Amino acid sequence: MGEKRDVRKIIGNNLKFIRKKLRYSLQKMADECALDYAHYCRIEQGKQYVRLDILQKISDNLGVAMDFWFRNDRSKLESVYNKLIYDNIGKLSYEQKEFLLDMLLSYQEMQREIRKN
């Protein structure tokens, strides 16, 4: 039989992992999850159980599946990475966005050429 693990700690650790990946402060993460700051902190620290409706709200706001919170597989975080990318692109000036788009299109064309050969 496997070792007993506290679901509060598992959920809290996964929340902290996502927050760090997004480079969010505790307050920004609480806002993103639509939770009171103190309530969010207790959840992340593993000191408080999370009601399923609250966990669903957090999942919806962060774009992760509900089962993510109960497992140690962090490989399926595409929505979190997409959010990070969109947040950072949103901070760019118009000229920087144009430059990034040109680079991505050039890269895409280069990959097509490589596949042809």
Secondary structure by P-SEA (a helix, b strand, c coil): ccccccaaaaaaaaaaaaaaaacccaaaaaaaacccaaaaaaaaaccccccaaaaaaaaaaaccccccccccccccaaaaaaaaaaaaaaaccaaaaaaaaaaaaaaaaaaaaaaac
